[in-house]
Amino acid sequence: MPRAFTPKVITANLLIEGDAVWFTATDTWSGNIKDAEFLTDEAHADLRLLEAQAQQSVIAGAYLADAGMDDAGPTTTHFREAFRTRGPSNYAHGKQVENNV
Amino acid sequence: MYKYNDFDEAFVRERVAQFRGQVECRIDGSLTEDEFKPLRLMNGLYLQLHAYMLRVAVPYGTLNADQMDMLAHLAQTYDKGYGHFTTRQNIQYNWPSLKDVPDMLSNLADVGMHAIQTSGNTIRNVTADHFAGAAADEVADPRPVAELLRQWSTDHPEFQFLPRKFKLAVTGSENDRAVIKAHDIGIQIVQQNDEIGYKIIVGGGLGRTPMIGKVINDFLPQADLLPYVESIVSVWNRLGRRDNKYKARIKITVHEHGIDEIRRLVDERFAQVRPTFSGVDQDMLAEIEAQFAAPDFKVASTDGYEAARMANPAFRSWTDTNLTAHRADGYAIVSISVKKHGATPGDATADQMRVMADLARKYGHNELRISHEQNVILPHVHKSDLAKLYAELRAADLATANIGLASDIIACPGMDYCALATARSIPIAQQIATRFDELKIEHDIGALKIKISGCINACGHHHVGHIGILGLDRAGVESYQITLGGDHTQTAAVGERAGPGFSADDIVPAIERLVYGYMELRDDADETFLEAYRRLGAAPFKAILYPEEKADAA
C-alpha cells in the first residue's frame, strides 16, 4: 500500500537572495511559513507544486515539505525545515533577526 | 609563490565574463534553474538552506597577504563579515546574493584567484601539506607539483564529466599532514638514491564507504607524473560506476576490480598516453619551481625569544602548542588557531583576516596557508619576531593556544548551512570546546583529534578522527554516532563505530566521559588517546561510553 499522504507546504529559495520562502494560496512567496498554503490533498499538492515551480524568475528548487498546523498557521514537523524558518544556530543571522518576516 | 601568467589571467577573466552572462540569463528568465545549475556549480556556487554559498579555491592552501585581504573584502562587502575555511583548504561564503557573485569572482581574479572546479564532477582543488616549503621533515616542497596538477586539471577536456568528483592531495614529507591516503589520488614526493620521484596512492576516500588508499606505484619518475595521473583518471573515467552515484568514486572502482587489475589497466593506458607528453610539462614544472623558491631567510639572534618565553607563561604555552619545527635555523612555523573555545571552527572575520594578512607582511615573508584542519598558518616566522606577533594575535583574539588539542576540532558546516546535512555539527563542536575549556584539562589530555561531520559524506573527516562524531537524522531527531581510533596521518586508519548514537543533549557528556576514561586507562601522560586505543582495543572505551550496557551484561 502506498504511504498515506501527510499535510505539506511548498517551500523554495528566492532566486536572487537565496533565502527560504513558502508558497501562499494567492501564488505569492512569503518569508514566513505561517503564510503558506496548507496542502492536505495529494492531487492538489502536486498541482500546486507545478504552479510554484513555474515561477522560475522568482524562486529556485521548490519542493513539498511535511507540515503541521497550529492556531497561527502552518508549522514545520522536521528540524531541517525548522532551521530554514530561523537561520543558523551559531550566529544571529538570517530570519531569526530579520524584521521583514 | 605562483603568479598568474598572461594565459592564466585571460582564462580566469574570460570565465568571469561567461559567468556574468549566465547569471544575467538566469535572472532575465532565458535560462531555467535546471539549465543554470550545472553552470553555477562549475563556478563553485551552491544553493544552501538559507542562501547561496560560494566556495573559493585556495590552491594547495597557499595565499599571499593581498589575497587574504581580498578574502576579507569579500567577507565584508558581500557576506555578513566572515568566511569559513574548509577541510579542503578552501573558503566558503555563506550569504552572497546571486547578482553579486560575478563581482566577487571579478574581485578574486584581481588577485589571481577563482572558484573554478570547486564543485561538480571534475578534478577539484589540489590540496597539499599546509607546512609545505617550511617543514623540517620535507623531501621537497609539494606545491610546484600541486600547481602543475592544477594547471593540467583545470578545464581538462577529457575530465569535465567524470563519474563523480575527484580529489588529489600532495605531500613532500613522510609525516603525512595532507591526508593523502583518504584522497582519490594521494601523491608523496620521495627520494631514492638521490633521485626525486613520487609514491602514488589511489582509491582512498571517506564518505559513505570509507577506504584507505592503496599504493599503485612505489616510485614514479618525475617526468612520468602527469601522464601517469592522466592514465589513472582516464581508466576510472571509463570504468567508474555512472549508474550509481554512491558507487561512482574511484575507491569503489579499485575495490571492485582490485588494485592489481587497476595497476595493469593504468600501465596499459600509460603506454598510450606517455608518448603524447613531449616534455613541455617538465619545462613548465621547472618554471613553477622557480616561483616557489624559498624566501630570503634572515639570520638573527633568538635570545630575546627564549627570554620572552621565560617571562610570559601565556606566550610560553602558545609556543608549546602552536609552533612547529622549521627547516631554516631560527625560524618557526606558526599555526594561528581560528578555533577560540566556543567559536565556529574555521570561521574568521574580515578584521581577523586583515590582521593575519598584515602579520604575514610584517613577520611572515608575505605567506599564509590554510590547513585542512581549518586553521591559518604563517609558515615562515623568525623566532625573534614571535613575541611581537603573539601580542598582535592576542589583540585580534587569535592567540588561542590549542593546536592539536581537544578543542582544535574539525567540523563541517552541518545543518546550520548545508543542504545535504542530516544534523548540525557546529554547535556540537562549540559545546565540546567550551566544556574542555571549563574543565581546564586540555593540556593534560594532550594530542587529540576530534572530527565532526553533519552527514555521511564526511566533509568533517570523522572517520579519521581519533574520536569521530557523525550527525544523523534518526526518525526526525538529531543523533550522533561516535567512531574511535581513526587516524589521518601516514598510519591512516578508519575509526570503528562505538555503538548506538547519542542525542544532541547526551553527546557532549559522552565525549567528556570518554576522555576522562582514557586518562584513567593510559600508561602515562605521554601515551596519546590513539596510542592507548591501539594498545587496549575498543572494548574498554566502549565500556566507558555505554556503562549501563556493561552493568546489564554483568
Interface residues (C-beta under 8 A of the other chain):
Chain A: N13 L15 I16 E17 G18 D19 A20 Q56 S57 A60 G61 T77 H78 F79 R80 F83 R84 G87 P88 S89 N90 Y91 H93 G94 K95
Chain B: R26 I27 G29 T32 E33 L47 Q48 L49 H50 A51 Y52 K80 N94 W95 P96 S97 L98 K99 T344 D347 M415 D416 Y417 R424 I426 P427 Q430 D473 G476 V477 E478
